[in-house]
Amino acid sequence: MTKNPPPTHRPQPFGPRFRLLGRGLVTATFLAVLFAAAPCAAQRTYRISYSPGAAIHAIAKERVQSAYERAGLAVEFVPMPHKRSLQSADEGSVDGEVGRIEGIEKNYPDLVRVPVKVIDLLACAYVLDRSPIRRYSPNLLNELKVCAVFGVQWAKDLLNCRTAEMVSDYDKLMAMLVEKRVDMVLGSALSVEAVLSKKGDWNKHVRRLNPPASCQPLYHYVHKNNARLVPLLEKALRELWAEGRWNTSPSP
């Protein structure tokens, strides 16, 4: 009796196990690509407000930009009037403000300070050269008609509720003095001298009083929603100061 040959089982190149393994590899590859791309997708550009009419803000802007770049963060700067720059940062319509004195958060509680200075602010009083006044004293704030830039916290602190003329920028500030509409103005030395350098005749008629009215560091502030950036920017600023990028030591 002839025996039938046993049935031949051809191997299936894409059997159930193989297909399952293949689907798993495809899924794993897709997830790997997805997660690898996530940081790029999540990368954002932080918008920082500043006052282009203040020379000290122009310098602070360059330093803050260096800090963001060192921290691996993308940043762009949004020019605004001095007061509006601060308000916008506190409201969260921008991500931060380029530089203000310590304590500004008392009046703008949604701002968080990066605790390493960006630049030192030297604030001075200025009078016309023909003025008999030779030295600055806080008592002058009671005796003279004074002007300052609206939204400048250190000037507001010095005035301490005294009556004063307020203007929106440093060009208008110095015009008030040169045009003899006030007796004395308060301003950042960098910002005032930047205006005077543009106005040749003005420089001849204006004199800075000593001692300075105030000297204190400016700090970068971010909105509270960006508080996670503070340690990154603190580290970056400390490194930049330590490298001698700006020639002096950082404040604590």
Buried (B, 14 or more C-beta within 10 A) or exposed (E): EEEEEEEEEEEEEEEEEEEEEEEEEEEEEEEEEEEEEEEEEEEEEBBBBBBBBBBBBBBBBBBBBBBBEBBEBEBEBBEBBBBBBBBBBBEBBBBBBBBBBBEBBEEBEBBBBBBBBBBBBBBBBBBBEEBEBEEBEEEBBEEBBBBBBBBBBBBBEBBEEEEBBBBBBBBBBBBBBBEEEBBBBBBBBBBBBBBBEEBEEBBEBBBBBEEBBBEBBBBBBBBEEBEEBBEBBBBBBBBBBEEEEBEEEBBE
